[in-house]
């Protein structure tokens, strides 16, 4: 079973491409970016256009970030296009999607198109993992060393690793003794795994677990979902798209991309300015039904404005969801596990998955679900999985949809040291601190995006990285124009930002739910707010205010 990136540099999981970078083993740069997903590609393109000497290092072997790694059955976005794409006109003007919510294969084609248009790969070093990074205050340069023995020096160091860069594996007794096939979802072989006639176990019911079960269920001899928490999944309402309708809409794309930054969540819809319980039961039912039929995240992020703040209002949405969902599940035992009458947590305080026929699959005799909160996994044996009731679930293939050490894990696994010699992993050992969700006190000239203390989990990737990326670009430009050698957030500003993050979280029903939003999915990880929950528009104002106030929260060294 594959557990890390570096062990497979020869591409034995099928993630292969040719080496294309054009720079040597020792190089001096203006800017080094880590990660060639949406964030890294966007920043590289923009900084190159401004004349900077900038390169990208990428652990994978092609562009795409998460869409390079995610090739598991059913993998697709949960944000519809054109929300989920670059706002760069050279890219979108000649690109046509085939469906509202593209799958991984189409997203790989999209990044091929991005490469054809923007010529990104010439400045990317693939199969390159960053091992350490230290900052020299004498010459204001980062020294970055990679696992393949490269040394890179850069004035600015930008981490575009995304929020899901460190995989999480269950520490189940005997997992290494299993004689069948085991794959973590993000290391799924791109050539696929044949599940026909096989007994499949899907571990986890986040988005990935839902997608794998939904896709593999029809082909597997048996498929058992091992569920700890029900997924309050919403109907995707997938649909095909035509070239004609997209071409017609493109004249409005510039305004569309501008407007998506002005909503709370970075989508093209917003919460309704009404309180749930001010509406009659009939009005609520009609409203919820319309959002349900429109599909996607409308019931979550386009609902009444008190969804996240009033538990009784939240009950109304859950009651609607459970009524609609239970009607689709015939077996009463499966129904109570998948859609319990008692709310497992406040609706929307875990990111819902978008499903197409997930719940309907359980009406088939080959689809089972095990509630491992009530009946935990005891151990894995060569033949399968034994639960606390003593039952052996005979299995041929285990799909680990166990998620990630999300938001902070990808950054902590790199040996980044502060000017005081403290590792980032140690700085964040007891909790997470940042300023504006993009900078770190004690780490001058370092920026990150789509990570902790940004709108990350309450937005979508392309929108979030363009908002944060735009700010990072403007700040670095400003520093260069002013002749600033180092920009370093003060500890006071960092402490205040953490307090602001916590204050927003404490007003939110999310605080009562254990999820990856707060690090609760990882044993031993501090439970805390990891995201900015004040909305995209408010977040951008906070960031832009810092620039307007002459960087009051930073120490600038000339």
N, C-alpha and C positions, 0 to 999 in steps of 0.2 A: 504493500500500500504506500503510495506516494504521500509524503508529509511536508516536503519543502520544495522550493524552486530550484535551488542550486544543484540538487542531486541529479537532475535530469537535463544537463546542458546539451546532451546529444539528441534531445527531442524525442525520447522513446515513448512519450505520451502523444505524439502526433503534432505537437505545437512547434512546427519547424518553419524556418525561412532562412535565406542566405544572409550572411553578414554584409551590411551595406554601409557602415559608417566610414568616414573618410579622415578620421583623426587618429593620432598615435597614442602610445601608452603614457606619454607625459605631455600635458597640454595646459596652457594658461587661457582662461576665458574671462569674459565679463560675467556671464551667468551660466550656471549649471542647473538643469532641471532634472528631477528624478521622476520617471513615469511618462509613458507615451499613450495614455488614455486621452479622454476629452480635455482634461486640464493641461497636460503637458503639451499636447499638439497645439492647443489654442495659444498658450504662452510662447511656444517656440515660433509659431507663425507671426505673432504680433511683434515680438522682440526682434526677430530678423528684419522685419519691415522697417524697424526704427534704427537699424544699423548696428545692433549689438552683436558681439561675438558670443554666440549662445549655442549650447549643445544639450542633448538629452541622453540620459542613460536609462535603460529599460531592462527589467529582469526577464521579461518574456522575449519572444522571438518575432514579434510583429506589432504593428500599431493596434490600438483598440482598448488597452487597459483591461477592464473586467470582461470586455467582449472578445478579447484574445483568449482569456482563460475559461470563460463560461461556455462550454459546449455540451453541457448535460442535456438530456432529453427535455424538450419543452422550454428551454431557456429563452426568455424574451423580456422586453422592457415592460414597465408598469406605467409608463408615461407616454401618451400618444404623440405622434408627430403632427405638426412640426415643432411642438414644445421640445421634444427630445431630439434635437439636432443643433449643429452649429448655426449661429446667426451670420456667418461669413458668406457674403453674396456669391463669391466665386464658387463656393461649394454647393449652395442650395439651388442656384439658378439652373443647373443642368442635372439635377438629381431627382429621381422619381421613386417614391416608396410604393410597395405593393399592398401594404395593409396598415391599419391604424397603429397597431402595436407590433413592431417588427421583432422577428426572432433573431437568434444569434447569427445564423447564416447570412441574413440580409444585412445585419450590422457589420459583419466582416466585409461584405461587398461595399458597404458605405465607406468604411475606412480605406479600402482600396481606391475608391473614388477620391477621397480626401487626399490620398497620396498622389494620385494622378494630377490633381489640380494644384496642390500646394507644394509638392516635392519635399515632403517632410523627412523621409528616411535618410537622406544624405547627411543629416545632422543628428542621427540617432545611433547610439551604440547598443545593440541588442544583446541578450544573454549576459547582462552586466548588472550584478548586484552590488550595491554600495555597502561596504563593510564598516568604515569609520569616517568621521568628519570632524575636523578640529579647526578652530579659528585663530589666526595669528594677528594680534592687535597691532603689531609693529608695521605690517604692510597691509592690514585690513583685507586679508585674503583667507578664504576657506581652503583647506587641503582635504580632498576627498579621495579615499582609497577604496578600490573595488576588489571583489573576490578574485577577479581574473588579472590582478596585479597591475591595474592602471592607477596612476596618480594624476589627479586633476585639481588644478588650482583655479579658484573663481572668486570674484569679489562678492557675488550674490549667489546664494544657494537656495533653490526653491524645491520644495517637496510636493509633488503632485501625485502622491501614491494612492490617493483615494481613501475611502473610509473602510474598505473591505480588503485589506492587503495581507492580513495575517489569519490563516485558517485555524479553526478550532476543531479539535478531535476529542471525542469522548474518552475518558480514562477507564473504560470498561475492562474488567478482568477477563483475560483470555482472548481479547480481540486479535492478537497476533497469532492465535492458534487456529483461527477460522480457515477451513480448507477451500472455501469458495473464493469468489472475487469481491474485493472491497475497493470502492473509489469514493474519495471526497468529491462533492459536486464540482468544485472549482479545478479539480485535476482530472476531470472526466476525459477519457480519450476522444479526440476529435473525430476519429474514425468510428466511434460509437461502440456500444456494448450490446450484444444480441441477448435480449430478454425473452425471446419467444420460447414458450414451454418451460421457462425457469421460474423458480420461487424467489421473489424479490422482497427485500425488506427496505423500506424507506425510513430513515431515522431523522425525525424532525419535521415540523409542519410550518416552517416559515415559507416565504415565496418559493424557494427552491424545492422544498419538499412537496408542496402543492403541485408545482409544475412537473416534477418527475413522476409523481403518482398519477397525475392526469394523463401524461403522455404514455407511460409504460403499462398502465392498467389494462388496456385492451389487448396487449400482446402477451403479457405474463401469464403463466399457468396459475400462479397465485401472487398477489401483491398485498403485503401487510404494512400498514403505516403505523409506526410507533410514535404516538402523540403524547407530548407532555401538556401542551396547552392548545386548545382549539384555535384554528385560524379563522378569524371573522372575515373571511374572504368575500369580496364583492364581485358582481358580474362584470367581466371585461367588456362585453358587447363588442367583440372584435368585428372588423369589417374590412372589405377590400377597398383599395383606393385606385382611382384611375389617373392617368397622366393628365387628362383634360381638366379634371376638377382641381388638381394640384397646380397646374399651369395658370389656371384662372385666378387662383388664390394668391399667387406669388407677388402680384403687384402690391398686396397689403402686407407682405412679410416684414419689411423694415419696421413698420408700426407695430406689428404683432410681436416681434422680438423685443421691441422697446417696452411694450405694455406688459410682457410676462415678468419683467423685473419690478413691476409696480403692484403686484398682487402679494397676498400674505405668503403664498406657498410656491410661487414661481410657475404656476400653471396659467391657463387662459380662462380661469373661472375663480370665483371668490366666495367667501362666506356671505350668506344673506343677512342683511342688517335687521334681523328680527330675533326676538326671544322665543324659544321653543314653546314654552307653556303659555305664552300670550296668544297662541294660535288655537283654534278649536281642534278637537280630535280629527274631524273630517278634513280640515285644512292641512294638518300635519300629514295625514295619510296620503292625501293627494300630492303634496309636495315631495314626500319621501318616495312615492311610487314613480314620480317623474324622474327624480334623480337616479333611481334604480334602473329604469329603462334606458336612460342616457348612458349609464354605465361608467366604468373607470372609477376614479376616486371622487366622483361627484357627491356621493352620500357621506363621504369622509371630509373632504376639503371644500365642498360647496354647500354645506348644510347650514343650519342656523348658527348664529355667531357664538352661542353659549355652549356648544357641544363639549368643549374641553374644560369648561369652568363650572358647570352646574350638573351635579350627579343625577338629579331627577330629569333634567333635560336629556342627559346622556342615556338614561334608561329608555326614553321614548325611541331613540334611534335603535338601541339594541333590541327592544321588543319588536320593532318592525323587521329588523334583520333576522331575528330568530324565527319569526313567523314565516317569512318568505323562504328561509333555508330549510327549516324542518319539514315543510310541505314537499320538498324534493327528495327526502330520504325515507325509504319505506320501512326499513328494519328499525324497530323501536330501540334496540340496544345501541346500534350504530348511531341512530339519531341523537340519543342522549349524550354520547361521547363527542360527536362532531358539532352539535348545535344545542348545548344544554340550556334548559329553561332559565337556570340561574346564571347570571352574567359572570363569566370568569374574570373579567377585568373591564374597566371602563372602555367603551367602544372607541376605537381609534387611537388608544394610547399604546398600542403596538401597530406598526405599519401593516394595514391589511394587504393581503395578496389579491391579485385579480385573477379570477378563475373563469374557465369556459364551460367545463362540465365536471369539475372536481367532485362535487357532492353527488351528482348523478351516478358517477362511477361506482359508488358504494352500494348501489342497488344490484350490482352483479355479484354472483356467488363467489367469484374469485378474488374479490376485494374485501379486505378485513382492516380493522383498526383496533389497536391495543392502547388503552389508557395507561401510560407508564408513570403517571403521577400516582394513580391508585394501585398499579401493579408494576413496580419498577423492574428494569432489567437487572438480573443478578449477575450473569456472566455470559460470555460468548464461548461456545465450544466448537470443535471442528465442524459439527453438523448444523449449527445454527445458534439461536439465541434462547436462553432460558430466562423466564420471568419469575417474579417472586412467588407466584402460585405454583411453581414447579413445572410448568409446561415448557416443553421444548418446541420452539418454532423452527421447523426445518427450513433452511434457507440456502439458496445457491449464490445469490448476489446481494451484497449490502451496499446501499447507496447512502452515504453519510451527508445528509443535508443539515449539518450541525452548525453551519454558519461560521462566523468570524469573531476574533477579538476586535470588534468593530470600533471605528472612529480613531482610537489611539494606538491600537496594536501594531499597525504597519509602521508607524513612526518610531515607536519604542524599540522595535527589533533592529533598528539601525544604530550603530555605535556613535551617536552624535554627542559631542562634548561641548559644554559651555565654556566661556572664557575663564571660569573658575575650576575647570576640570571635572565638572559634574556631568554624568551621563544623563541624557534626556529621560531614559528609563527610570533613573533614580529620582530625578526632579518630579516625575509623575507617579512615583511609587505609592504615595498616600493620597493622591488625587491629581486632578488635571488643572493646570494654570496656563493661560495664554493671554495675549492682548488682542482683541478684535477677532479672535479665532483665526489669525493669520501670522502672528509673530510671537516670540518667546523672549522674556527677559533673561539676559545673560547669553543670548545667542544672536549677536549682531548680524545684520544683513541676511538673516535667514527668514524665509517666508514659507507658509504652507497654505493649501487650500483644500476645500471639501473634506475637512477634518473636524477636530473638536472645537466647540464653541462657535461654530458657524451655523447657518441654517440647514446644514447637511441633510439630516434625516427627515426634515420637514419640507424638503424641496425636491428637485430632480437634478441630476448631475450636470448636464449642459448649462442650465440656467444658473446654477450656483457657481460653477467654475468661471463662467463669463463675468458674473458680477464681481467675484473676488479677484479673478485674474485682471479685470480692468483696473481695480484699485491698486493691485501690486505693480502693474505696469506704470500707472501714473505716479506712484510713490517713487519708484526707482528712477524714472525720468526726472522727477523733481530733485531727487538727491544728486543726480549727476549734474543738473543745471546749477545747483547751488554749491557744488564742490564738496559735498558731504562724504567723508570717508566711511563712517559707521552710523547706522541707525539701530538703536537698541531700546526697546520699551522699558520703562521704569518698573520696578517691582510694585510701586504704589498703583500704577495704572493697571498692571496685571491683576493685582488683588481686587481692585474695584471692578474690573471686568468679570472676574469670577463671581463676585457678589451679585452683580447685575444678572449674570446667567442663573445663579441660584434663586434670586428673587423672582425671576420670570417663571422658573420651574415650580416654585412653591405655590404659585397661583393656579397651577395647571393640574388636571386630574392625572396626568402622566406620572406624577411623583408617587402615586400609590401602586403603580404597576411595575412588576419586574420584567425588564426587557433589555435588549441590546442598546436601547436609547440611553440607559443608565449604567451599562456594563454588567447588569445582573446575570447575563448569560454565561459569564466566565467565572469559574470558581476562584475566589481570592481577590478578584478585581474590586477596587473601591466602587461603591454604589453612589453615583452622583449624576448630576445633569451634564451630559456631554454635548448638548446642542443648544443653539440660540433659538428660543421659542417665541420671539417677539415678532416674527414675520420678516420677509425679505425686504420690504420697503423701509421698515424701521431700521433694520440692520444696515442697509446701505446708507441711510442718513447718518447713523452713528459713525460709520467709517469715513464718510465724506466730511463730517464735522471735524474729525481729527485733523484732516489736511487743512481745512479752513482755519483751524485754531493753531496753525504753525507747529503741528506735531507736539502738542503740550504733553502727551503721554509718552513721549520718547526722549531719549538723550541722543543728541546729534553731535558727532565728533568731526571736526573739520581738519 
